Amino acid sequence: MAPPFMCSLLFPLFLAVLSIASGYTPISDDTLKSLPVANDDFNIETGSLLSPLLITRVPGTGGQVEAQNHIASFFQENLPEWSVSWHNTTDTTPLTEDEEIPFQNIIVRRDPPWAAEGDVGRLTLVAHYDSKVEPEGFIGAIDSAAPCAMLMHVARSLEEGLKHMWAEMEENGEAGDPFTEVKGVQILFLDGEEAWETWTRTDSLYGARSLAEYWDTTPHAAMSAYRNPLNSISLFVLLDLLGTANPRIPSYFQNTHWAYKKYASMESRLRNLHLLTSKPASGTFLPDKDKKASDFSRGFVEDDHVPFMRRGVPVLHLIPTPFPSVWHTLEDDGEHLDIDTVKDWAQITLGFAAEWMDLEGHMPTTKGRRADRVQVERGADEPKTKTEL
Ligand SMILES: [Zn+2]
């Protein structure tokens, strides 16, 4: 038996380890049944979230500005607690020669109100809002107007739970506790994902390349928990080419397969509760939950995650393979979306994010109460491995 002074030293340490390692509560069925659904907001003619984005959104044009105004004003008017900041850069493209084209990433964040910027680990949900120059008139509904609208719905639906949870933590004296993991959420609406002529390392990912480099070279204050904003990304979830029926999303990366399994499990829970409306032919959007470690290859789809992944950020890439048949054609418009699939992606992502943020017991439920909290241990994350082209 350890002498008393040992106990007094070890006990707080034990509690600290426990509170960082566990404290995770699965979302209950009641909470899932009560998640807000964005039915009319995804209407392609009149929907408040989606329809304003179903325009051409080429960087340097009025359509880009309209899309920016839609996203920024949505947060300023509906979610004033979420900070909106801009990362602006310019670059030349092979098509526009010497002309400097503006690329403007929109970064939207919700951190615990007491937390210093460098101490917050953020679930990072990502989609690009620009559209391709050609073919002329290209809308890019799945690429990526619909994913942007999905993320706006997710943000709006998380807000009440976050507010409640953080107010309770402040009341309980947990705010600022150095041993409690500080979690926030951010959404990156990236610009300049598309190539202007042909996809190359320099003609693509204009916004993502610039932002990843900027964050990598912008250190947080000394003694921060995370050394820079890139290091603060606990998981980079990239949604792309989502919104047509029967998507098949592989698990691309072994180091984030644990997160893929959580997404897949959220999808199957929602389907079993009859809370999703699409009817994929295979029964699921995410068929790879049982993929074995030996089945992962080094191949992946180039997209906005690449500049982040090359710098060590863990990435969950939600993009179908094969690509939808409308990809990069004029048929990628509102009329060719499968709105049931759009809504279902929004709900799966919302359930995943609510569970990640540990909002069980804080989300509003239809029964007018908040669900009971049951503590279970968080599963161990798989070790990180670097994936190359
Ligand atoms: Zn594209």
Boltz pocket constraint, residues with backbone or C-beta under 6 A from the ligand:
constraints:
  - pocket:
      binder: B
      contacts: [[A, 132], [A, 143], [A, 194], [A, 328]]
      max_distance: 6.0
